[in-house]
Amino acid sequence: LKTFLTFLALLFFSIPSDKCYLFPDEGHGSSFNFAVYYDSTKDQCSPFIYKGEGGNANRFVNEAECMRNCSSNAENIYPMDGKIYKDKRITE
């Protein structure tokens, strides 16, 4: 039973939410805020300008937050231990 519950938890937390499949929406308003959206076709996050109002939920403050919320590869790129791995080197 414990193994089954662990499996369900992993399955639940590894499936990106619906917001990750939305197209980026700059919203409206007069602000120019840098934001990041998840591109599910490329499994990567890209920057865009958010105008401050409206828009949708596929909007994140930075790439790490974006990847952790949407990509199944997030733990490989932005592990929860706080170290960032790039090209097999560890940057602290």
Residue pairs with C-beta under 8 A, 6 or more apart in sequence:
14 72
16 38
16 40
16 69
16 70
16 71
16 72
17 69
17 70
19 56
19 57
19 58
19 69
19 70
20 38
20 40
20 58
20 69
20 70
21 40
21 58
22 37
22 56
22 57
22 58
23 56
23 58
24 37
24 46
24 48
24 58
24 59
25 54
25 55
25 56
25 58
25 59
26 48
26 49
26 50
26 51
26 55
27 50
27 51
27 52
27 53
27 54
27 55
28 51
28 52
28 53
28 54
29 51
29 52
29 53
29 54
30 51
30 52
31 50
31 51
31 52
31 53
32 49
32 51
33 49
33 50
33 51
33 52
34 47
34 49
34 50
35 47
35 48
35 49
35 50
35 59
35 60
35 61
36 45
36 46
36 47
36 48
36 59
36 60
36 61
36 62
36 63
36 65
36 66
37 45
37 46
37 48
37 58
37 59
37 60
37 66
38 44
38 45
38 58
38 60
38 66
38 67
38 69
38 70
38 71
39 45
39 46
40 70
43 71
43 72
43 73
44 71
45 60
45 63
45 66
45 67
45 70
45 71
50 59
60 66
60 69
63 78
64 78
67 73
67 74
67 77
67 78
68 74
68 78
71 77
76 85
77 84
77 85
78 84
79 85
83 90
83 91
83 92
84 90
84 91
85 91
